[in-house]
Amino acid sequence: MAGELLLVGSIPLDTVEQVFRTVGASLGPYLAYMPDGEVGDRRYWIDGVAYRVLNGHPEIETLRRPAPDENGVERWRPQGVHDQFQFRVKPGVREVRFGDPGWRLGYTRDAVNSYFVFRQLKKEGVIPAGVRFQVCMPLTYSAVTSFFPDPADHQRIVPGFTAALRAETAKMVELIPPDDLAIQWDLAVENRYLEATLARDGAKVAQQEAEHLTAPAREISPHIPPEVALGYHSCFGTLNGWPSRQPSDLTGSVLLLNAAVAASGRPVDFRHMPTLGAAEDAFFAPLQDLAVGDAKVYLGAIHHMHGASGLRGQLNSAWKYLREFGLAAPCGFGRAPERPGRLLTESGSAAPPDYMRIILEDHLGAVSLLREVAHRDGS
């Protein structure tokens, strides 16, 4: 049944055709949307933005870049958070501006090229006819602010980058049929900021912070036509190996996604939040405050942190608060071969050579279990 699974982004393959053929043949019947795997310089998510957009911008100074390899050869993919690009806005610049609207960030270029392959493989029957092409992009605070250590720079970079994102989405909708398109906003850095605020200052202040962090959605999402499917992906981070953070429950993700939906100014079709290893009711209880509406909810529970009860324990707990949901991994798999964490194995120490087989089998097994739990409950 289409829509039981969601892929939240990156797949560790080299080309979009490889992604579509590999995923389409195996998981296509269970998907409502299919991403292109975020190949190339999108594989490292926002680090690709730092490399191709921020580094070398005339209004931005590069303070640090990823260290070269052991032979002194430059590289742009960081070895961890400690090794990421760092920038500052140059003195005298009040707002960083991005030229070439609709193309400057590279997302439109990649989307248009990937959609051509997507459309051709639909014609071949590799991708099911009802599946939409999914474009995944970091919302503004995820995309840029963590690269600027001086918080004063955030107000100088956020407006211009938000405008650039709005221009990219407008150009995509112009060039890709809206009824064949889905746009997903990634909220990993926002989630990190919000979890810290929640732990330090409590839920009331965190609610205000959530509204602040999702304000860029208010500038972009209302202008995305309703024919385009729209969704949000909350995340606990993977750069140092998944998970980068382990909050005690889903309160932060619920606050963040509720704020994102409220800021959207149009219907939201899906929302995704990660899980960890916990199957206790206390972890899932915040789901009772999730403003579901008509949006499909996906739990990022396809991973290898589950205890003795496995995924079944989480499904049973989540079912008490959500009467319908789909499943996904907690994050993309793009960096998993280098730093797998516990996305692929229980030990998290190394990625097995057959990691794509594990990814596909984990998703297929999750569908079977989801159906079993739903059928048992009479849904």
Residue pairs with C-beta under 8 A, 6 or more apart in sequence:
1 29
1 30
2 29
2 30
2 31
2 32
2 128
2 130
2 131
3 30
3 31
3 32
3 296
3 326
4 30
4 326
4 327
4 367
4 370
4 371
5 27
5 30
5 31
5 326
5 327
5 328
5 363
5 366
5 367
6 31
6 32
6 33
6 231
6 270
6 272
6 298
6 326
6 327
6 328
7 23
7 27
7 31
7 33
7 34
7 35
7 134
7 328
7 329
7 332
8 35
8 136
8 184
8 186
8 233
8 235
8 272
8 300
8 328
8 329
8 330
8 331
8 332
9 35
9 37
9 38
9 45
9 136
9 184
9 186
9 233
9 331
9 332
9 334
10 35
10 37
10 38
10 39
10 42
10 43
10 45
10 332
10 333
10 334
10 335
11 19
11 22
11 23
11 35
11 37
11 38
11 39
11 332
11 333
11 334
11 359
12 43
12 333
12 334
12 335
12 336
12 337
12 355
12 356
13 19
13 22
13 37
13 39
13 356
14 39
15 39
16 36
16 37
16 39
16 113
16 114
16 117
16 118
17 117
17 121
18 37
19 35
19 36
19 37
19 39
20 34
20 36
20 117
20 118
20 121
20 126
20 127
21 121
21 126
22 356
22 360
23 31
23 34
23 37
23 360
24 34
24 121
24 126
24 127
24 128
24 131
25 126
26 360
26 363
26 364
27 360
27 363
27 364
28 34
28 126
28 127
28 128
28 131
29 128
30 363
30 367
31 128
31 131
32 130
32 131
32 132
32 182
32 229
32 270
32 296
33 131
33 132
33 133
33 134
33 182
33 184
33 229
33 231
33 270
34 118
34 127
34 131
34 132
34 133
34 134
35 134
35 135
35 136
35 184
36 110
36 111
36 114
36 117
36 118
36 133
36 134
37 334
38 45
38 136
38 332
38 334
40 48
40 110
41 48
41 51
41 52
41 76
41 106
42 48
42 106
42 110
42 334
43 334
43 335
44 77
44 78
44 334
44 335
45 138
45 186
45 188
45 332
45 334
46 138
46 142
46 143
46 144
46 146
46 147
46 189
47 76
47 77
47 78
47 84
47 85
47 239
48 106
49 105
49 138
49 143
49 144
50 76
50 84
50 85
50 87
50 147
51 76
51 85
52 106
53 98
53 104
53 105
53 106
54 60
54 62
54 85
54 87
54 144
54 147
55 62
55 65
55 76
55 85
55 87
56 62
57 96
57 98
59 89
59 90
59 93
59 96
59 97
60 87
60 88
60 89
60 90
60 96
61 87
61 88
61 89
61 90
62 85
62 86
62 87
63 86
63 87
63 88
63 149
64 84
64 85
64 86
65 74
65 76
65 85
66 75
66 76
66 77
66 78
66 79
66 83
66 84
66 85
67 75
67 79
67 83
68 74
68 75
69 75
76 85
78 84
78 85
78 239
80 239
80 240
80 339
81 239
81 240
81 244
84 146
84 147
84 239
85 147
86 147
86 148
86 149
87 147
87 148
87 153
88 148
88 149
88 150
88 153
89 96
89 148
89 153
89 156
89 157
93 156
94 156
95 156
95 159
95 160
96 156
96 157
96 160
96 161
97 160
98 104
98 105
98 160
98 161
98 163
98 164
101 163
101 164
101 167
101 171
102 108
102 167
102 168
102 170
102 171
103 109
103 168
103 171
104 164
104 167
104 168
105 164
105 165
105 168
107 135
107 137
107 168
107 172
108 168
108 171
108 172
108 175
111 133
111 135
111 172
111 175
111 176
112 172
112 175
112 176
114 133
115 133
115 175
115 176
115 180
118 127
118 133
119 133
119 180
121 127
122 128
122 129
122 131
132 179
132 180
132 181
132 182
132 229
133 176
133 180
133 181
133 182
134 182
134 183
134 184
135 172
135 181
135 182
135 183
135 184
136 184
136 186
136 233
136 332
137 143
137 165
137 168
137 169
137 183
137 184
137 185
137 186
138 185
138 186
138 188
138 189
139 165
139 185
139 186
139 187
139 190
139 214
139 216
139 217
139 260
140 158
140 161
140 162
140 165
140 216
141 154
141 158
141 189
141 190
141 193
141 213
141 216
142 186
142 187
142 188
142 189
142 190
143 161
143 165
143 189
144 157
144 158
144 161
145 154
145 157
145 158
145 189
146 189
148 154
148 157
158 216
162 216
162 219
162 220
163 219
165 216
165 220
166 219
166 220
166 223
169 183
169 220
169 223
169 224
170 223
172 181
172 183
173 181
173 224
173 225
173 228
178 225
178 227
178 228
179 227
179 228
181 228
181 229
182 228
182 229
182 230
182 231
182 269
183 224
183 228
183 229
183 230
183 231
184 230
184 231
184 232
184 233
184 270
185 217
185 221
185 230
185 231
185 232
185 233
185 260
186 233
186 235
187 213
187 214
187 232
187 233
187 234
187 235
187 256
187 257
187 260
188 233
188 234
188 235
188 236
188 237
188 331
190 210
190 213
190 214
190 234
190 256
191 234
191 235
191 236
191 237
191 245
191 252
191 253
191 256
192 237
192 244
192 245
193 209
193 213
194 206
194 209
194 210
194 213
194 252
194 255
194 256
195 245
195 247
195 252
197 205
197 206
197 209
198 206
198 247
198 251
198 252
198 255
199 247
203 251
203 255
206 251
206 252
206 255
207 255
207 259
210 255
210 256
210 258
210 259
211 259
211 262
211 263
213 256
213 259
214 256
214 259
214 260
214 262
214 263
215 263
217 232
217 260
217 263
217 264
218 263
218 264
218 265
221 230
221 263
221 264
221 265
221 266
222 264
222 265
222 266
224 230
224 266
226 266
226 267
229 269
229 270
230 264
230 266
230 267
230 268
230 269
230 270
231 268
231 269
231 270
231 271
231 272
231 295
232 257
232 260
232 261
232 268
232 270
232 271
232 272
233 271
233 272
234 253
234 256
234 257
234 271
234 272
234 273
234 274
235 274
235 300
235 330
235 331
236 242
236 243
236 244
236 245
236 246
236 247
236 274
236 276
236 330
236 331
237 243
237 244
237 245
237 331
238 244
238 331
238 332
238 335
238 336
238 339
238 341
238 343
239 335
239 339
240 339
240 341
241 339
241 340
241 341
241 348
242 303
242 330
242 331
242 336
242 340
242 341
242 342
242 343
242 348
243 274
243 276
243 305
243 330
243 331
243 341
243 342
246 276
247 276
248 282
248 283
249 278
249 282
249 283
249 284
249 285
249 286
250 273
250 275
250 283
250 284
250 286
250 287
251 286
253 273
253 274
253 286
254 273
254 286
254 287
254 289
254 290
257 271
257 273
257 290
258 289
258 290
258 291
260 268
260 271
261 268
261 271
261 291
261 293
261 295
262 291
267 293
267 294
267 295
268 293
268 295
269 294
269 295
269 296
270 295
270 296
270 297
270 298
271 295
271 296
271 297
271 298
272 297
272 298
272 299
272 300
272 328
273 297
273 298
273 299
273 300
274 299
274 300
274 330
274 331
275 283
275 299
275 300
275 301
275 303
275 314
275 318
275 330
276 283
276 305
276 330
277 305
277 306
277 307
278 314
279 306
279 307
279 309
279 313
279 314
279 316
279 317
280 317
281 317
281 320
283 317
284 314
284 317
284 318
284 320
284 321
285 321
287 318
287 321
287 322
288 321
290 297
290 321
290 322
292 322
296 324
296 325
296 326
297 322
297 324
297 325
297 326
298 325
298 326
298 327
298 328
299 314
299 318
299 322
299 325
299 326
299 327
299 328
300 327
300 328
300 329
300 330
300 331
301 311
301 314
301 315
301 318
301 327
301 328
301 330
301 366
302 311
302 327
302 328
302 329
302 330
302 362
302 363
302 366
303 329
303 330
303 342
303 343
303 362
304 342
304 343
304 344
304 345
304 346
304 348
305 342
305 346
306 313
306 314
307 313
309 316
311 365
311 366
311 369
312 369
312 373
315 369
315 370
315 373
316 373
318 325
319 373
319 377
323 379
324 379
326 370
327 363
327 366
327 367
327 370
329 343
329 359
329 362
329 363
330 343
331 343
333 343
333 344
333 355
333 359
336 343
336 344
336 351
336 355
337 351
337 355
338 351
340 348
340 349
340 350
340 351
340 355
341 348
342 348
344 351
344 352
344 355
344 358
344 359
345 351
345 352
345 358
352 358
